Structures are given as C-alpha cells and as structure tokens.
Amino acid sequence: MGWSGGTDYFDLYVDLVLQYVPQEKQEDLIYKWYKILVEGDWDTQDESAYWDLLRSILVKKDPDRWRDLADDLTDDVLNIISQKHPDFVCDSELKQEISSFVRENL
C-alpha cells in the first residue's frame, strides 16, 4: 500500500522551488525530491498539481521509471476492461498499442 500524503509534501516543495530556485536547478531538485518520496512509498504522483511537470522530468531523467508507471497503468486499464467484459482477449500487439498510447497521453 502506498503513501498518498506525499502529494501534499511534493506540491509544497515544488511551489517553493519554482518560486525561489534558479530555473536551471529546478528540474534536478524536483527530481531528487520525487525520488526521496517514492523511496518512502509515495504512489499517487499523478494526483499532484505538478503532474505534467513531473511527467516531463521523468521522461527525461528516468525513462525506465516512466515506462514502469505506464506499464502499470496499462495493466490497470486491461484489468478494468476484463472485469466489465469477461470475453475480452488482449494479445501482445494490442497491449503494446495500449501501452504506447498510455505513455504518450498519461
């Protein structure tokens, strides 16, 4: 089980970084704070007011983590579809297409 309270801490920190830290240092500081919170089991990053900013940082600085997040979401989507439509079958090609869509649009 994750820690949703991390979102408040993340957003407060990012507020301060964006307000007081030179722009060329902002991404590194935000990424380091993100990693600290994730190690503390923060799992609701997508609820942050700064999700779009964090997403752009993750794509650049941690593409493996970004891919893992997208794959987890893809699995969640497929599970929901399967629950509502028990006859649904997803082959690897369709799963790859869904995963690519999620990565591009998350």
PyRosetta script that sets phi, psi and omega in degrees:
from pyrosetta import init, pose_from_sequence

init()
pose = pose_from_sequence("MGWSGGTDYFDLYVDLVLQYVPQEKQEDLIYKWYKILVEGDWDTQDESAYWDLLRSILVKKDPDRWRDLADDLTDDVLNIISQKHPDFVCDSELKQEISSFVRENL")
pose.set_psi(1, 138.5)
pose.set_omega(1, -176.0)
pose.set_phi(2, -90.8)
pose.set_psi(2, -175.1)
pose.set_omega(2, -175.9)
pose.set_phi(3, -121.2)
pose.set_psi(3, 102.6)
pose.set_omega(3, -176.9)
pose.set_phi(4, -80.2)
pose.set_psi(4, -19.6)
pose.set_omega(4, 180.0)
pose.set_phi(5, -63.5)
pose.set_psi(5, -17.6)
pose.set_omega(5, 179.4)
pose.set_phi(6, -61.4)
pose.set_psi(6, -25.1)
pose.set_omega(6, -179.2)
pose.set_phi(7, -61.0)
pose.set_psi(7, -43.2)
pose.set_omega(7, 179.0)
pose.set_phi(8, -62.3)
pose.set_psi(8, -43.3)
pose.set_omega(8, 179.3)
pose.set_phi(9, -65.6)
pose.set_psi(9, -42.1)
pose.set_omega(9, 179.4)
pose.set_phi(10, -61.5)
pose.set_psi(10, -49.7)
pose.set_omega(10, -176.4)
pose.set_phi(11, -63.2)
pose.set_psi(11, -40.7)
pose.set_omega(11, 178.7)
pose.set_phi(12, -62.2)
pose.set_psi(12, -45.5)
pose.set_omega(12, 179.1)
pose.set_phi(13, -61.2)
pose.set_psi(13, -46.4)
pose.set_omega(13, -178.8)
pose.set_phi(14, -64.3)
pose.set_psi(14, -39.0)
pose.set_omega(14, 174.8)
pose.set_phi(15, -51.8)
pose.set_psi(15, -48.6)
pose.set_omega(15, -177.3)
pose.set_phi(16, -68.8)
pose.set_psi(16, -42.1)
pose.set_omega(16, 179.2)
pose.set_phi(17, -60.5)
pose.set_psi(17, -47.5)
pose.set_omega(17, -178.1)
pose.set_phi(18, -64.9)
pose.set_psi(18, -29.4)
pose.set_omega(18, -177.9)
pose.set_phi(19, -82.9)
pose.set_psi(19, -36.2)
pose.set_omega(19, -168.6)
pose.set_phi(20, -118.8)
pose.set_psi(20, -12.3)
pose.set_omega(20, -175.2)
pose.set_phi(21, -101.9)
pose.set_psi(21, 139.0)
pose.set_omega(21, 177.1)
pose.set_phi(22, -56.1)
pose.set_psi(22, 142.9)
pose.set_omega(22, -173.4)
pose.set_phi(23, -55.6)
pose.set_psi(23, -37.2)
pose.set_omega(23, -177.2)
pose.set_phi(24, -67.9)
pose.set_psi(24, -13.3)
pose.set_omega(24, 178.8)
pose.set_phi(25, -105.6)
pose.set_psi(25, -9.6)
pose.set_omega(25, -172.5)
pose.set_phi(26, -62.0)
pose.set_psi(26, -49.5)
pose.set_omega(26, -176.5)
pose.set_phi(27, -59.3)
pose.set_psi(27, -43.8)
pose.set_omega(27, -179.4)
pose.set_phi(28, -62.8)
pose.set_psi(28, -43.8)
pose.set_omega(28, -179.5)
pose.set_phi(29, -66.8)
pose.set_psi(29, -41.8)
pose.set_omega(29, 179.1)
pose.set_phi(30, -64.3)
pose.set_psi(30, -42.1)
pose.set_omega(30, 180.0)
pose.set_phi(31, -64.7)
pose.set_psi(31, -42.2)
pose.set_omega(31, 178.6)
pose.set_phi(32, -62.6)
pose.set_psi(32, -42.2)
pose.set_omega(32, 178.9)
pose.set_phi(33, -65.0)
pose.set_psi(33, -41.4)
pose.set_omega(33, 176.1)
pose.set_phi(34, -56.6)
pose.set_psi(34, -48.1)
pose.set_omega(34, -178.1)
pose.set_phi(35, -62.6)
pose.set_psi(35, -39.2)
pose.set_omega(35, 177.7)
pose.set_phi(36, -61.7)
pose.set_psi(36, -46.5)
pose.set_omega(36, -178.7)
pose.set_phi(37, -67.2)
pose.set_psi(37, -38.8)
pose.set_omega(37, 178.8)
pose.set_phi(38, -64.7)
pose.set_psi(38, -39.3)
pose.set_omega(38, 176.7)
pose.set_phi(39, -63.3)
pose.set_psi(39, -26.0)
pose.set_omega(39, 175.5)
pose.set_phi(40, -86.5)
pose.set_psi(40, 11.2)
pose.set_omega(40, 174.7)
pose.set_phi(41, 80.5)
pose.set_psi(41, 27.7)
pose.set_omega(41, 174.9)
pose.set_phi(42, -73.3)
pose.set_psi(42, 124.7)
pose.set_omega(42, -174.9)
pose.set_phi(43, -132.7)
pose.set_psi(43, 17.4)
pose.set_omega(43, 179.7)
pose.set_phi(44, -119.7)
pose.set_psi(44, 42.6)
pose.set_omega(44, -178.1)
pose.set_phi(45, -56.8)
pose.set_psi(45, -35.1)
pose.set_omega(45, -176.4)
pose.set_phi(46, -70.5)
pose.set_psi(46, -6.9)
pose.set_omega(46, 176.5)
pose.set_phi(47, -92.4)
pose.set_psi(47, -3.7)
pose.set_omega(47, -179.9)
pose.set_phi(48, -69.1)
pose.set_psi(48, 145.6)
pose.set_omega(48, 173.1)
pose.set_phi(49, -64.3)
pose.set_psi(49, -18.4)
pose.set_omega(49, -178.4)
pose.set_phi(50, -107.6)
pose.set_psi(50, 26.4)
pose.set_omega(50, -178.2)
pose.set_phi(51, -56.8)
pose.set_psi(51, -44.2)
pose.set_omega(51, -178.6)
pose.set_phi(52, -62.4)
pose.set_psi(52, -41.7)
pose.set_omega(52, 177.4)
pose.set_phi(53, -64.9)
pose.set_psi(53, -47.0)
pose.set_omega(53, 179.6)
pose.set_phi(54, -61.4)
pose.set_psi(54, -42.7)
pose.set_omega(54, 179.0)
pose.set_phi(55, -58.2)
pose.set_psi(55, -44.7)
pose.set_omega(55, -179.7)
pose.set_phi(56, -65.2)
pose.set_psi(56, -33.5)
pose.set_omega(56, 177.3)
pose.set_phi(57, -70.4)
pose.set_psi(57, -43.3)
pose.set_omega(57, -179.5)
pose.set_phi(58, -63.7)
pose.set_psi(58, -40.2)
pose.set_omega(58, 179.6)
pose.set_phi(59, -58.5)
pose.set_psi(59, -37.9)
pose.set_omega(59, -178.9)
pose.set_phi(60, -82.5)
pose.set_psi(60, -46.1)
pose.set_omega(60, -169.0)
pose.set_phi(61, -94.0)
pose.set_psi(61, -23.1)
pose.set_omega(61, -175.9)
pose.set_phi(62, -145.8)
pose.set_psi(62, 65.0)
pose.set_omega(62, -175.8)
pose.set_phi(63, -61.2)
pose.set_psi(63, -29.9)
pose.set_omega(63, 178.0)
pose.set_phi(64, -66.1)
pose.set_psi(64, -43.0)
pose.set_omega(64, 178.0)
pose.set_phi(65, -64.9)
pose.set_psi(65, -40.4)
pose.set_omega(65, 178.7)
pose.set_phi(66, -61.5)
pose.set_psi(66, -44.0)
pose.set_omega(66, 178.6)
pose.set_phi(67, -62.3)
pose.set_psi(67, -40.8)
pose.set_omega(67, 177.9)
pose.set_phi(68, -62.6)
pose.set_psi(68, -43.3)
pose.set_omega(68, 178.2)
pose.set_phi(69, -61.8)
pose.set_psi(69, -43.8)
pose.set_omega(69, 179.8)
pose.set_phi(70, -65.2)
pose.set_psi(70, -40.3)
pose.set_omega(70, 179.1)
pose.set_phi(71, -65.8)
pose.set_psi(71, -39.6)
pose.set_omega(71, 177.1)
pose.set_phi(72, -61.8)
pose.set_psi(72, -43.4)
pose.set_omega(72, 179.2)
pose.set_phi(73, -65.8)
pose.set_psi(73, -39.2)
pose.set_omega(73, 176.6)
pose.set_phi(74, -58.7)
pose.set_psi(74, -45.6)
pose.set_omega(74, 178.3)
pose.set_phi(75, -61.1)
pose.set_psi(75, -41.0)
pose.set_omega(75, 178.1)
pose.set_phi(76, -61.7)
pose.set_psi(76, -44.3)
pose.set_omega(76, 179.5)
pose.set_phi(77, -61.5)
pose.set_psi(77, -46.3)
pose.set_omega(77, -179.3)
pose.set_phi(78, -64.5)
pose.set_psi(78, -36.3)
pose.set_omega(78, 176.9)
pose.set_phi(79, -65.0)
pose.set_psi(79, -40.6)
pose.set_omega(79, 178.6)
pose.set_phi(80, -64.4)
pose.set_psi(80, -44.7)
pose.set_omega(80, 178.3)
pose.set_phi(81, -60.7)
pose.set_psi(81, -44.6)
pose.set_omega(81, -178.6)
pose.set_phi(82, -63.5)
pose.set_psi(82, -35.9)
pose.set_omega(82, 178.7)
pose.set_phi(83, -67.3)
pose.set_psi(83, -38.7)
pose.set_omega(83, -178.3)
pose.set_phi(84, -82.4)
pose.set_psi(84, -26.1)
pose.set_omega(84, -178.6)
pose.set_phi(85, -133.7)
pose.set_psi(85, 83.6)
pose.set_omega(85, -174.1)
pose.set_phi(86, -57.2)
pose.set_psi(86, -23.1)
pose.set_omega(86, -179.3)
pose.set_phi(87, -85.8)
pose.set_psi(87, -2.8)
pose.set_omega(87, -178.3)
pose.set_phi(88, -64.6)
pose.set_psi(88, 132.7)
pose.set_omega(88, 177.0)
pose.set_phi(89, -124.4)
pose.set_psi(89, 131.2)
pose.set_omega(89, -178.7)
pose.set_phi(90, -119.5)
pose.set_psi(90, 112.8)
pose.set_omega(90, 176.4)
pose.set_phi(91, -82.5)
pose.set_psi(91, 173.0)
pose.set_omega(91, -175.5)
pose.set_phi(92, -63.6)
pose.set_psi(92, -32.8)
pose.set_omega(92, 179.6)
pose.set_phi(93, -66.6)
pose.set_psi(93, -44.6)
pose.set_omega(93, 178.5)
pose.set_phi(94, -65.2)
pose.set_psi(94, -41.9)
pose.set_omega(94, 178.4)
pose.set_phi(95, -60.1)
pose.set_psi(95, -41.0)
pose.set_omega(95, 178.2)
pose.set_phi(96, -63.2)
pose.set_psi(96, -41.1)
pose.set_omega(96, 178.0)
pose.set_phi(97, -63.6)
pose.set_psi(97, -42.5)
pose.set_omega(97, 178.6)
pose.set_phi(98, -64.9)
pose.set_psi(98, -43.7)
pose.set_omega(98, 179.8)
pose.set_phi(99, -61.6)
pose.set_psi(99, -42.0)
pose.set_omega(99, 178.1)
pose.set_phi(100, -63.7)
pose.set_psi(100, -41.3)
pose.set_omega(100, 177.8)
pose.set_phi(101, -61.6)
pose.set_psi(101, -44.3)
pose.set_omega(101, -179.8)
pose.set_phi(102, -61.8)
pose.set_psi(102, -45.9)
pose.set_omega(102, -179.4)
pose.set_phi(103, -59.8)
pose.set_psi(103, -38.6)
pose.set_omega(103, -177.5)
pose.set_phi(104, -78.5)
pose.set_psi(104, -24.9)
pose.set_omega(104, -171.6)
pose.set_phi(105, -117.6)
pose.set_psi(105, -3.4)
pose.set_omega(105, -178.6)
pose.set_phi(106, -67.9)
pose.dump_pdb("model.pdb")
